[in-house]
Amino acid sequence: MTKTIDSRFVGKWKGSDEGKVIPGQINFWMMHRKINGTFEIIFETHYEDGTAEQFFETGNWYVIDDVFYEYRESDEQTDAYQFEFLSPQIIQFIEINSDNENLYIFKDYKLIEN
């Protein structure tokens, strides 16, 4: 099992959980995956009471045998996802081994850089 950096994931991406994970909140993110296997992400959470908060995380990402892995330094946790490129600009992720009862599926949309 060799960790690889799949260049299709490199770049700046945006996404949202569309409020499907935790009732009463919607999460948005801007992800920057780098060719060296590191990432930076800004999360913005909007609550139904109208408040919002942002937080920043860093970590590492890689692919092993068609599974995408993301290690977040903040909670020292690695998440694993099946993935499918719906187009070169859209990736669908499906979380593997989640403790959630509901399957966590989301999409990242690549930002066009000038």
PASEBA-1860 file (N, C-alpha, C; in nm, 3 decimals):
! residues 114
1> MTKTIDSR> 0.085/-0.118/0.000/0.000/0.000/0.000/0.089/0.124/0.000 ~ 0.088/0.192/-0.112/0.172/0.310/-0.128/0.085/0.436/-0.129 ~ 0.124/0.533/-0.047/0.058/0.663/-0.049/0.098/0.734/-0.177 ~ -0.001/0.787/-0.249/0.027/0.864/-0.369/-0.045/0.998/-0.360 ~ 0.010/1.096/-0.431/-0.053/1.226/-0.445/-0.111/1.232/-0.586 ~ -0.242/1.224/-0.595/-0.311/1.227/-0.724/-0.330/1.373/-0.763 ~ -0.266/1.416/-0.869/-0.265/1.558/-0.907/-0.405/1.611/-0.941 ~ -0.500/1.524/-0.966/-0.637/1.571/-0.995/-0.700/1.640/-0.874
9> FVGKWKGS> -0.652/1.609/-0.753/-0.707/1.670/-0.631/-0.643/1.805/-0.599 ~ -0.530/1.835/-0.661/-0.454/1.956/-0.629/-0.529/2.079/-0.676 ~ -0.528/2.183/-0.594/-0.590/2.309/-0.631/-0.683/2.359/-0.521 ~ -0.760/2.460/-0.556/-0.854/2.521/-0.462/-0.995/2.473/-0.495 ~ -1.066/2.430/-0.391/-1.197/2.370/-0.405/-1.293/2.433/-0.303 ~ -1.423/2.426/-0.332/-1.524/2.471/-0.236/-1.631/2.363/-0.224 ~ -1.703/2.365/-0.111/-1.809/2.268/-0.091/-1.899/2.306/0.024 ~ -2.002/2.225/0.044/-2.097/2.245/0.153/-2.160/2.111/0.189
17> DEGKVIPG> -2.197/2.098/0.316/-2.271/1.977/0.356/-2.421/1.995/0.337 ~ -2.462/2.114/0.290/-2.601/2.148/0.260/-2.694/2.124/0.379 ~ -2.638/2.130/0.500/-2.719/2.114/0.620/-2.763/1.972/0.648 ~ -2.701/1.874/0.583/-2.745/1.735/0.596/-2.679/1.659/0.712 ~ -2.578/1.718/0.777/-2.504/1.645/0.879/-2.560/1.671/1.019 ~ -2.567/1.797/1.057/-2.614/1.833/1.191/-2.735/1.926/1.175 ~ -2.851/1.886/1.228/-2.969/1.972/1.217/-2.942/2.111/1.274 ~ -2.988/2.213/1.202/-2.974/2.350/1.250/-2.846/2.419/1.211
25> QINFWMMH> -2.761/2.353/1.133/-2.639/2.420/1.088/-2.600/2.374/0.948 ~ -2.541/2.468/0.875/-2.490/2.441/0.740/-2.343/2.476/0.740 ~ -2.262/2.386/0.688/-2.118/2.408/0.681/-2.074/2.430/0.537 ~ -1.989/2.530/0.520/-1.926/2.560/0.391/-1.775/2.552/0.412 ~ -1.702/2.523/0.305/-1.556/2.521/0.317/-1.489/2.563/0.188 ~ -1.366/2.610/0.207/-1.273/2.639/0.098/-1.148/2.558/0.128 ~ -1.115/2.467/0.039/-1.005/2.373/0.058/-0.894/2.404/-0.042 ~ -0.771/2.407/0.006/-0.655/2.421/-0.083/-0.566/2.299/-0.063
33> RKINGTFE> -0.571/2.207/-0.160/-0.484/2.088/-0.156/-0.360/2.116/-0.239 ~ -0.245/2.090/-0.180/-0.118/2.120/-0.247/-0.052/1.992/-0.297 ~ 0.034/2.009/-0.397/0.102/1.896/-0.461/0.195/1.823/-0.364 ~ 0.234/1.887/-0.254/0.322/1.822/-0.157/0.244/1.736/-0.056 ~ 0.111/1.725/-0.075/0.030/1.640/0.012/-0.023/1.709/0.136 ~ -0.007/1.840/0.146/-0.063/1.914/0.259/-0.190/1.986/0.213 ~ -0.270/2.030/0.310/-0.388/2.109/0.277/-0.413/2.213/0.384 ~ -0.487/2.315/0.343/-0.540/2.418/0.432/-0.688/2.430/0.400
41> IIFETHYE> -0.769/2.440/0.504/-0.913/2.450/0.482/-0.971/2.554/0.577 ~ -1.063/2.633/0.526/-1.139/2.728/0.606/-1.283/2.679/0.607 ~ -1.335/2.653/0.726/-1.475/2.614/0.744/-1.554/2.735/0.790 ~ -1.677/2.746/0.742/-1.769/2.847/0.790/-1.899/2.776/0.825 ~ -1.942/2.789/0.949/-2.065/2.724/0.996/-2.170/2.831/1.019 ~ -2.287/2.811/0.959/-2.402/2.901/0.977/-2.508/2.827/1.058 ~ -2.553/2.893/1.165/-2.653/2.834/1.254/-2.790/2.893/1.225 ~ -2.895/2.819/1.260/-3.030/2.865/1.228/-3.070/2.990/1.306
49> DGTAEQFF> -2.996/3.025/1.412/-3.025/3.149/1.485/-2.963/3.271/1.417 ~ -2.898/3.249/1.301/-2.840/3.359/1.225/-2.693/3.385/1.253 ~ -2.636/3.320/1.351/-2.495/3.340/1.381/-2.409/3.251/1.291 ~ -2.281/3.285/1.285/-2.187/3.208/1.203/-2.050/3.213/1.269 ~ -1.969/3.114/1.240/-1.831/3.114/1.288/-1.742/3.049/1.183 ~ -1.615/3.087/1.187/-1.516/3.032/1.095/-1.403/2.967/1.174 ~ -1.345/2.864/1.115/-1.223/2.809/1.171/-1.135/2.753/1.060 ~ -1.008/2.741/1.090/-0.904/2.707/0.994/-0.836/2.579/1.039
57> ETGNWYVI> -0.812/2.488/0.946/-0.743/2.364/0.978/-0.635/2.336/0.874 ~ -0.537/2.258/0.914/-0.432/2.213/0.823/-0.415/2.063/0.840 ~ -0.350/2.003/0.743/-0.326/1.859/0.753/-0.260/1.804/0.629 ~ -0.276/1.674/0.611/-0.216/1.602/0.499/-0.322/1.521/0.427 ~ -0.301/1.499/0.299/-0.392/1.417/0.221/-0.311/1.326/0.129 ~ -0.372/1.214/0.092/-0.308/1.118/0.002/-0.413/1.017/-0.043 ~ -0.376/0.936/-0.141/-0.462/0.831/-0.194/-0.388/0.698/-0.182 ~ -0.460/0.595/-0.137/-0.408/0.458/-0.136/-0.517/0.369/-0.196
65> DDVFYEYR> -0.483/0.299/-0.303/-0.576/0.202/-0.364/-0.716/0.261/-0.385 ~ -0.724/0.374/-0.450/-0.852/0.438/-0.484/-0.934/0.481/-0.363 ~ -0.868/0.504/-0.250/-0.933/0.562/-0.132/-0.858/0.690/-0.097 ~ -0.934/0.798/-0.076/-0.878/0.928/-0.041/-0.872/0.939/0.112 ~ -0.757/0.980/0.164/-0.737/0.997/0.308/-0.704/1.142/0.339 ~ -0.760/1.190/0.451/-0.738/1.327/0.494/-0.711/1.326/0.644 ~ -0.591/1.368/0.682/-0.551/1.375/0.823/-0.555/1.520/0.868 ~ -0.639/1.548/0.968/-0.650/1.683/1.023/-0.567/1.692/1.149
73> ESDEQTDA> -0.476/1.788/1.152/-0.388/1.805/1.267/-0.464/1.846/1.393 ~ -0.575/1.918/1.378/-0.648/1.971/1.494/-0.702/1.861/1.584 ~ -0.751/1.753/1.526/-0.805/1.645/1.608/-0.730/1.513/1.590 ~ -0.618/1.520/1.519/-0.532/1.403/1.497/-0.614/1.282/1.450 ~ -0.701/1.308/1.354/-0.790/1.205/1.302/-0.773/1.196/1.151 ~ -0.777/1.074/1.099/-0.772/1.052/0.955/-0.908/1.002/0.909 ~ -0.966/1.073/0.813/-1.092/1.031/0.752/-1.061/0.964/0.619 ~ -1.142/0.866/0.582/-1.124/0.793/0.457/-1.251/0.805/0.374
81> YQFEFLSP> -1.233/0.825/0.243/-1.346/0.844/0.153/-1.326/0.767/0.024 ~ -1.434/0.705/-0.023/-1.438/0.663/-0.162/-1.460/0.791/-0.241 ~ -1.414/0.795/-0.364/-1.433/0.916/-0.442/-1.461/0.882/-0.587 ~ -1.527/0.978/-0.653/-1.552/0.967/-0.796/-1.541/1.105/-0.856 ~ -1.464/1.117/-0.963/-1.458/1.243/-1.036/-1.578/1.245/-1.131 ~ -1.676/1.330/-1.099/-1.793/1.344/-1.184/-1.758/1.424/-1.309 ~ -1.655/1.507/-1.295/-1.594/1.582/-1.406/-1.457/1.624/-1.352 ~ -1.371/1.685/-1.434/-1.242/1.731/-1.380/-1.258/1.837/-1.270
89> QIIQFIEI> -1.376/1.901/-1.264/-1.399/2.008/-1.166/-1.490/1.968/-1.051 ~ -1.540/1.845/-1.048/-1.632/1.802/-0.942/-1.591/1.664/-0.891 ~ -1.569/1.656/-0.759/-1.538/1.527/-0.696/-1.649/1.495/-0.597 ~ -1.702/1.374/-0.605/-1.796/1.327/-0.505/-1.723/1.236/-0.407 ~ -1.742/1.263/-0.278/-1.679/1.184/-0.172/-1.787/1.110/-0.093 ~ -1.758/0.986/-0.055/-1.845/0.908/0.032/-1.760/0.858/0.147 ~ -1.795/0.899/0.270/-1.714/0.863/0.386/-1.719/0.712/0.413 ~ -1.603/0.657/0.446/-1.590/0.515/0.480/-1.574/0.505/0.631
97> NSDNENLY> -1.634/0.405/0.691/-1.620/0.378/0.835/-1.665/0.494/0.922 ~ -1.772/0.557/0.884/-1.825/0.667/0.964/-1.908/0.612/1.079 ~ -1.906/0.683/1.192/-1.991/0.646/1.305/-2.133/0.698/1.288 ~ -2.152/0.785/1.187/-2.285/0.841/1.164/-2.379/0.734/1.109 ~ -2.505/0.743/1.150/-2.604/0.650/1.097/-2.628/0.677/0.949 ~ -2.629/0.804/0.913/-2.653/0.842/0.774/-2.521/0.848/0.698 ~ -2.524/0.801/0.576/-2.406/0.802/0.491/-2.369/0.947/0.460 ~ -2.244/0.986/0.484/-2.199/1.122/0.459/-2.142/1.130/0.318
105> IFKDYKLI> -2.213/1.203/0.233/-2.173/1.222/0.093/-2.166/1.372/0.068 ~ -2.059/1.417/0.003/-2.049/1.558/-0.033/-1.969/1.571/-0.162 ~ -1.974/1.692/-0.218/-1.900/1.721/-0.341/-1.810/1.841/-0.319 ~ -1.693/1.835/-0.381/-1.603/1.950/-0.390/-1.608/2.001/-0.534 ~ -1.609/2.134/-0.548/-1.613/2.198/-0.679/-1.486/2.280/-0.696 ~ -1.414/2.252/-0.803/-1.286/2.320/-0.824/-1.308/2.465/-0.863 ~ -1.229/2.553/-0.801/-1.233/2.694/-0.835/-1.140/2.719/-0.953 ~ -1.186/2.795/-1.047/-1.105/2.828/-1.164/-1.010/2.941/-1.124
113> EN> -0.881/2.917/-1.144/-0.781/3.017/-1.108/-0.739/3.092/-1.234 ~ -0.730/3.224/-1.221/-0.689/3.308/-1.335/-0.539/3.317/-1.344
END
